[in-house]
Amino acid sequence: MTKKTTVANEVASALGAVAARVENLKPKRTTAKHTKAKSAAQPIAAQAVPAILDKEEVALEAYLYSEARGFRGGSQEEDWFRAEVEVRSRRG
């Protein structure tokens, strides 16, 4: 009878190992807390994030626009926005 008990124990052990492997293959359930954290992080990676502009580069470009028109007319804001567009276009 010892042999039957040993075989039964081996079968039970093997089935337990298979059940554990199957359990590991099942997708884990996520809570709403985890889902929100993932969804909050995903749009950043998915969206095209505008490149951070170097303020000194934009300021120099704006100054050059102002200088080109003889420091007359226009406005500093227009020069700045025009310079930002130019710097972004150069960076592609």
C-alpha angles and dihedrals in degrees: 000000000000089000093056091050091050093050091046090050092049092049092047090048092049092048090049090053092049091048090051091051092049090049090054091052094056114099112256117245114239125210123231088256092061093042092054092049092052095045091050091054097044100065091057091058093041097048123077102249111210114242115257108251123225105241093208091055092049091046092052092048091049090049091051091052090051092046092049091059092046095254088285129119124356122067139262091244093054090049091049095050091046089050092050090053091049094049092048092049091052091052091051 
